[in-house]
Amino acid sequence: MLMKVSVIQLPVVIGDRQKNQDTLRTMLEKAMTEKPDTVLLPELWDIGFYPRPLENYTDEGAHSAKELLSELSGKYHVNIVGGSVAAKLGDAVENICCVFDREGNCIADYSKSHLFSPAKEHKAFRAGDKVTVFTLDGVNCGVIICYDLRFPELTRKLALSDIDILFIPAAWPTVRLAHWRLLAQARAVENQFFVAAANGSGAFANGMPLAGHSALIDPWGEILAEADDGSAIITADFDLSVKEKIRSTINVFADRRPDLY
Ligand SMILES: NC(=O)CCC(=O)C(=O)O
């Protein structure tokens, strides 16, 4: 079975939701010429990482993002893993990813569980406390958000739910590009699944440049497609039978020692 996945590496403008939503409309229309099954967006693609004071830029209940992503997934009949947005939920804000199926239904959500303390994200956002697995076109998928990538235990938990594809929306800076690539490939190799990693292009609110370099990676760690640091759309076919072939050669899941760790 094949799943064609596209990543939209959006050039995020800090604090300008309307502009970023307009850019998404344009880029998604362009991405659809490749006929992807699933499209992934970056972390906080509608406001950037992250304008202050955050309360002036939040999306109440993620309604604005949900309305747009539902419309676009239904219109183009494509699954959308909606990056993330700063959703006001009661009296707190969560960095939340909403997932849409081809009919425009929001079928899952995940709130970032590891907040990036060097940027004081933990002061502005509330951390999520659940692990999210969902199914797109019959394929088991999971999602983590940016800094979550540094915590392999979370990803391993998703792998143990037998996911085939891990989606990673991110806002990752150029100064740590080497970590971004290395960790994304490592998660693919150690868990023997596909990874779709979407970074933004542009800059953080403090002016630090974003690395771009969104990537589509197979379970052998091979990079099937990779962007540079500018605005970009990348696409690759994930041949999901590869996962089983690799697991029948090196079966790390059979050889694990959960009795030791
Ligand atoms: N948006 C983030 O979570 C940034 C993470 C990051 O820059 C890092 O882990 O390094």
The ligand as an SDF file (V2000), in Angstrom:
LIG
                    3D

 10  9  0  0  0  0  0  0  0  0999 V2000
    9.4370   24.9040   18.7950 N   0  0  0  0  0  0  0  0  0  0  0  0
   10.2060   24.1270   19.5290 C   0  0  0  0  0  0  0  0  0  0  0  0
    9.7440   23.2690   20.2670 O   0  0  0  0  0  0  0  0  0  0  0  0
   11.6950   24.3550   19.3910 C   0  0  0  0  0  0  0  0  0  0  0  0
   12.5100   23.1320   19.7180 C   0  0  0  0  0  0  0  0  0  0  0  0
   13.9610   23.3620   19.4990 C   0  0  0  0  0  0  0  0  0  0  0  0
   14.3850   24.3860   18.9810 O   0  0  0  0  0  0  0  0  0  0  0  0
   14.9130   22.3310   19.9340 C   0  0  0  0  0  0  0  0  0  0  0  0
   14.4910   21.3050   20.5080 O   0  0  0  0  0  0  0  0  0  0  0  0
   16.1200   22.5260   19.7060 O   0  0  0  0  0  0  0  0  0  0  0  0
  1  2  1  0
  2  3  2  0
  2  4  1  0
  4  5  1  0
  5  6  1  0
  6  7  2  0
  6  8  1  0
  8  9  2  0
  8 10  1  0
M  END
$$$$
